[in-house]
Amino acid sequence: MDVQQFDFDLPEHLIAQHPLEDRTSSRLLVLEKQTGNVAHQQFTNLIDHLQAGDVLVMNDSRVLPARLIGEKAETGAKIEILLLKSLGDDRWETLVKPGKRMKQGTEVVFGNGLLRCVCEDVTETGGRIVRFLYEGIFYEILDQLGSMPLPPYIHAQLEDSERYQTVYAKERGSAAAPTAGLHFTKPYLEQIAAKGVQLAYVTLHVGLGTFRPVSADSVEEHVMHAEYYEIPEETVELVNQAKAEGRRVIAVGTTSCRTLETVGRANGGKLVATSGWTDIFIYPGYTFSILDGLLTNFHLPKSTLVMLVSALAGKENVMRAYKTAVKEEYRFFSFGDAMLIL
């Protein structure tokens, strides 16, 4: 399958640079996956499309202040490090700019020596494995020295870093936000629950691999970056019972979707309480084992995320809906508007 089939024209002014003042005030494009019909609504209309007994599954991962600016111990040259994945024992997989300054053995100092790291290895994709040296609690030091790793297409400064966190974010570990959940407020989730919708949570620590452009010409040749996930017993019980009773399971975001499908596909269409690493790549032709619906944002042209929503709703339906979204000037990407696929 040719990657070019998932391309579309996106004017730069449609890339949202700021979160809206009220999280729930974004627009909502509703796409009917069977017919391809679309409706233009507000995010607050989401509750009208949810039914008592539906299970709404959200990713409770919390974004780390994963961007660190330091200096080479030897020369004082500036180096930027982005934490991608904890490997244990204070070792992390990272992205480094400029990479040529970060050879094996290079030491980098942050915050006048409050934190240091040493480069131990270079990854196949050009990243660096580093080991951090410090006294105290690592995450407290990171809160003090790090900053929020906003995507490269967002050029504006974020005044309140909590606006790049969901209101239910709890388990820290992501290098990017599970952005479909940014639209919710706690009162709105309470309204949804009061209607009889069951709220469930999974954890998937979002890495940059989810957002990396597809460099291969063929979709099938692309390899996803592995990300860590956990599914708790409470979510397993809610989802399995809903599936057994013919009730809908709706994922908030592609990360929740990928977590559910990773475990469901491996266990005959049922969930089990487990954790691990997933590199699942969902594109047209994939048969969903758990998912009935998806709430998501509008994604990059030719991205794995556009391919995922195309697998759920059909490529023609999705590309037509995206063309409509551009025409109607929906806001795209992390701080943009939402799409509901049912």
PyMOL commands that set and color helices and strands:
alter all, ss='L'
color gray80, all
select helices_A, chain A and resi 3-6+12-14+23-25+43-49+99-101+111-113+138-145+161-164+179-183+186-194+208-210+219-221+233-244+254-266+304-313+315-327
alter helices_A, ss='H'
color red, helices_A
select strands_A, chain A and resi 27-31+38-42+55-59+61-63+67-72+78-88+91-97+107-110+115-122+128-134+171-174+198-204+227-231+249-252+274-278+293-297+338-341
alter strands_A, ss='S'
color yellow, strands_A
deselect
rebuild
show_as cartoon
